Amino acid sequence: MTSKISDMKKTLFIILCLFSSGVFAQIRTIPIDTSNVKILRVDPDNAFGASASEAFESADYIPLETTKESTFGKIDKLEVTDEYFIIFDENTNSILFFSRQGKFKHKIFGGSSKSMSNSDRIDNFNVNRKAKEVLFLQMRKGNWTQMIFDFNGNKKTEIVVKEDEYLLNNAVFLTADLAASAMGYDDDKKDGIKTRFLLKYVKNLKTVSSNAFPYDVQQLKITGDYFDAGSGIFETGMDTAALFTRSNDYGIFKVSPSKVQQLYQIVFPLISAVPKNFLTDNNFYGKRINMFKENPNLVYSLSNCQQAGPNLLFHAGKLRPLNLICNINSGTVIDFDKILSDELTWFMPVNKGKYYHTFPLAACDGKYVYTSFPSLQMFDAHQDNSGRVVNYNPVLGNYFKKGSKTDNPVILQVKLKDDL
């Protein structure tokens, strides 16, 4: 009898160890810490304009070297590391590496196959700064395959993603082996799932270790009547954290390896704000898209959120979208598209202008923000400067002397003033 009790204790001990090691443990749902939220009141349609000298502490234009191998069309995604500008160009299906001074280093060519069963199109391009890796998905022989390259452009490995494994989506790596991946709302009820999540923590590229931002699938009814910019997660220079936003919500959250904290709550005027229950109250179903069409000031998402010092930058998604800078100390709100070029920026382009209501800011490292312009736009501005005396710095002077309108884009690196 004593032996049986002893065996039972051993078995119980093993089971407890298994639970503590996570073998039988459920995937954790991380709560949202709202204990220290800063309220920012923003009137998007009355945001200030400014000159470059008033808004920027410094501005540097960095032409990207143009050679036969390095020539590409446009910057579809820019990632900034200590050593490189890493650029994805969909048109050439390439990931290109340039030094921080604009010197071409090497590139990863995805291939040119267009068949449905073996498409070489690069998808979901991400950078793991901690492991110094570039990752992207490709469809190979009917299977999604995770391709992994090092920062020297050498392939390290490729991993076929099985049907029951997680497909790494829009993500930021918080550590070398942990990524936070943003998801959109999904009201598909066919699989019987009651709860889905807007944020997933993915371990070793494919295993979901934690979730955050749960929502009730059975109560959600949005298909066909929903403006969705999706949830977004944004690299903004924080070592092991990123900023996160969700559609039809004005909260901005800091995502860390084991914690989610709301940092800011944007408060818009009533004319610009959707109701808090806009997605969950089915009385709005069939009316949402018409509401946005009839009320073009309504903001349906915050995206492209970045923070450089005390300045918070974000894209206010609406029928007439805006790209805004909000100084969290003073509360000053500046429309980035209303910043005018002047002597500080050699009267070169500083934003996309009123005809380019896209994301003007491609990246942020916590100190500087980055955008880019095609050489055609740069040389047009140079021509416009022919009637004034402009003392270009050596980099721009050499660019205009030896370059042309067909050269690679130019990156603008800007440091915003802290006291806006």
N, C-alpha and C positions, 0 to 999 in steps of 0.2 A: 504493500500500500504506500509506504514511504517512497519507494522507487517511482511509482506512478505519479505521485504528487510532484516529485522532483523533476520528472520528465515534462509534466505540464507547465511547471515554472519556467523550464528552459525554453519550451515552445512559445510561451507568452513573451518571454524576454526577446526571442528572435523576432516575433511579430512586431513588438514595440520598436525594435531597432530598425526594422524595415520601414515602419511608418515614419520614424524620425529621419531616415535617409531619403525619404521621398518616393520610395518604390510604390507604396499604396496611397500616397498622399494626393489629394485633389489639387488641381491647379489653383493657385492662390488668386483671389481678386483683391487688388490693391485699392484701399480707400483713398478718397480725395481729401487732402488736407486744405481746409478753407479758413484756417485760424488767423491768417495774416494777409488778407487781400487788399491791395491798393485800388481804390476807385479812381478811374480816369474819365473825366467828362469830355466827350469829343463831339463837336458839331462839324461833321465832315464837309458840309457845303459852305461853311464860313471859315475854312482853314486859311491861314495866311499864305501869302507869297513871300519871297525873299530874293535877294541877290546871292550869288555864290559866295561873295565875301562875307555876307551876313550869316550864312548857314554853315559854311565849311571852314574848318581850321586849316586844312590842306587839301590839295587835289593833284593827283599825278596820273597822266595818261601813259599807258604801257602798250605800245604796238606789239602785236604778236608776229614773230618772224615768219615771213612768207617764203617758202621754198617749194619745189615740186612735190616733195613728200608731205609737207606740213599744210598745204593749202586746204582750206575747208570753207563751208558756207556760212554757218552762223552758230552761235553758242546756244544750244538747247538746254544745257545744264552746265553750271560752273561749280567746281569744288576747289576750295583754296586750302592748301596745306602749308607747312613751314617752308617747303622747298618748291612746290609746284602750283601752277594753275592747271587743273585737270578738267578737260573740256570734252563734253559729249556733243557730237554733231550727227543728227539723224540722217542728213542727206548723204554723207559719205559713210555712214554706219561705222564711225570711228570714235575712239577715245584718245585724245591727244594730250601730251604732257609738254608744258612750257615752263621754263624757270620763272621765278618771280620777277625777273627782268625782261621776260618775253622771249627768251631764246628757246627755239624748238629743241626738244630732247628726243622724244620717240613717240610712237603711237601704237594702239591696239586696233587692228582692222578686224571688224566683225565678220566680213565676208559679204557676198553679193547674191546668195541663193534666194529666190523668191517663191519656191514651191511651198505648198501648204504643209507637206510632211517633213520638210527639212529647211526651215526658214532660219537664216543667219541673222535676222534683225535683232539688234541689241535691245534688251528690255530691262526696266528696273535697275538702272545704273546706280550703284552706291559705292561710297568710299569708306573703308575701315581705317581710320587714321591710326588707331592704336596698333593694329597689326601691319600697317602699311600695305594694304591690299585694295585692289579695285575688284568689285564684284558685279556681275550682270547675268541676267537670264537669257537663254536662247532656246528656241524650240528645235530639238535635234531628233530626227526620226520619230516624230510624234510624241516626244517626251520633253518636258521642261528640264533644262539642265543649268545648274548653277556654275558659271565660269568664274574662276578666281585667278587673278594676276597680281604680281607684285608691282611695286612702284617703278621698277626698271622695265616694265612691259613684258615680263616673262610669265608664261602660264605656269601656275603652281599646281592646279588640279581642276578637275571638273566633276561635279556631283549630280547624278540623275536624281531628280526629285520624285519620289514615289507618290502614288495617289493619296495615301493616308498621311503624308507629311505636309508641313506648312510651307507655303510658297512665299518667301520673303518679299514683302511689298514695299511701299513707300516707307523708308526706314532710315534711322540714324543709329550708328553704333555707339553705345554708351561705354562699353568696355570692349576688349579685343574679341570676346566671344558672346557678347550679349547685345542684341539690337532691339530697339523699340520701333514697332511697325504700326502705322496709322491705317485705319480701315474706314470705309464709308458705311452709312446706314444700309441695312438690307432687310426688307420686309418679306422675303420669300419664306412661306410657311410650309412648303412641301415636305421638308425633311423633319418637321415636327420639333425643331429646336425652339425652346421657349426664350432663351436668353442668348444674345450675342454681345460682342464687345467692340468698342471703337479703337482700343489700343491693346496690342499684344506684345509681350516680351518674348523674344525668340532666342533660344540658346543654341549655339553651335549651328546656326543657319536654318534649322528646321524644326526644333522642338519648342513648343510654346510652354514657357515656365510660369508665366503670370499673365493676368489680364487686368484691364482697368476700363472704366466707363461702360458699365453694363446697360443694356436697354431691353425692354420687353418686346420681343418680336411679334407676339400674338396681338399686341395692342397697337402695333405700328401699321399705318396704311398710307404709303407715300408714292408707290410706283405710278408713273405717268403724270404726277402732279406735284413736282418737287424740283426746285432749283438746288442742285447739290454740287458744291465745290469740293465735297468730301472732307474728311478730317485731314489735318496736315501736321507733320512733324518737321521741325526746322533746325538745322545746325546753325548755331549762332555764337560759336567761340567758347562755349562752356566745356570744361574738360570731360566730365562724365554726365552731362545732362543736355537736354534739348527743350525747345518750346513746342507746345502742342495746342491746336485749336480744333473745334468741331463745328460742323455746319449748323447754321441757324442758331448760333450761340456766340456771346460776346465775351466769354472768359478766355484768358490766356494762361496756360499751365506750364509748369516746369516738371519735366519727366526725368527722374533719376533712376538708378538701378533698382532701388527698392521702395521708392516713394514718388507720389504725384502730388504736387503742391500748386494750388491756384495762386498765381502772382498778381494778376490784374483782372479787373472787371471793367470793360469799356461800357460807359453809359451814353447812349445816343439820344438825341431828341426824339419825341414820340413819332415824328414824321419819318424817322429813319429806322425805327426799331420794330422788329416783329414780336408778337406775343411770346411769352416764355413757353407756352404749351403749343406752339405752332405746329410741331410735328406729331405730337402725341394726341391732340384733340382731333378726332375724326370729323368734327363739325367743319373743319377747314378743308376736308378732302374735296377735291374738284374745284377749289377756289384759290389755291395757293399761287399757281402760275399767273392767273389773272390778277391777283393782288399785286404781284410784282410788276406786271405790265402796266397796271393802272396807277401804281405808286412807285415811280422810278427811283425815289429816294430811299426805299427800303433796302437795308443791308442784309443780305442773306448769308454772308460768311466773312470771317477774317482769315486771311491766308498770307503766306510768305512773311511770317512774323520773324523779326530779327531785332536784336538789341545790341547797340554799340554804346557803351558807357551809360549815361542816363537817358539815352534816346531810344524809344521804342518805335520800330518801323513796321507797318503792315499794309496789306492790300485790302481795302474795303470793297467786297464784291457786291455789286448791284448793277442795274441796267446801265448806269453811268458811273463806272467804277473809279475809285480814287486810290492814290498811293500816298499814305500819310506818315508824317513823323510826329510823334508825341513826346515831348520832354517830360519825364515823370516827376521832375522836381518843380518846374514852373507851370506845367500844364499847357504850355504853348503847343499849338497844333499847326503844322506847316504842310501844305500840299506839295509833295515833291515835284509834281509836274509844273508847278508855278515858280520854281527856282530859276532865276535868269542868270545866264552866263555873263561873266564880266572879266576884268583884268586877271583875277586870280586863276581863272580857268582858260585864259587866252581866247576868250569868246568862242570856245569850242562847245559842242553839245554836253549838257549835264543831265538831261532826262530825255524821255521819249517824246515829250511834247503832247499837245492836246489830241493829236491824231493816233497816239500809240498807248491806249489805256491798257497796257499789259503790266507785267511785273518789271519795274525798272531796275530793281536791285536784285542782282543775281546771287550774291553771297555775302556773308558777314563773318568776320573772325573775332568779334567782340570789341575790336578797336576800330577797324576800317569796314566800310561797306563797298561793294563792288558792283559795277554795271558795265555795259559794253556798247559799242557803236560800230556799225559797218564802216569800212574805209570810205565808201561812197559818201556817207553823211559827213565824215570828217573832212574830206576834200571839198565838199560843197561849202562847209563852214569856212574852210581856209580861203576859198574863193570869195566868200562874203566879206572876209577880213581885208581884202585887197585895198579897200578905201580907208583903212585906219592903220596906224603904226602899232604893230604887235611884236613884242620881243619874246619869241618862243624860247623855251628852254632847249638845251642841246638835243634832247631826245626827240621832241616834236620837230625841231628844226631839221634834223637828219631824216626824220620820217617823211616830211613834206618834200624834202630835196630829192630823196632816192625812191620813195614809194609811189603808189598809184591807187586809183579808186578800186582796183580789183584785189588789193592786198587783203590779208586776213583782218578780222575785227581788231579794235583797240579796246583794251580794258581801262576803265576809269576807277581809280582807287581814291576814296574820299574819307576824310576824317571829319565828322560833324563836330560842331562846337558844343561843349558841355552846357553852356549857359544860354541856350536858345530861349 
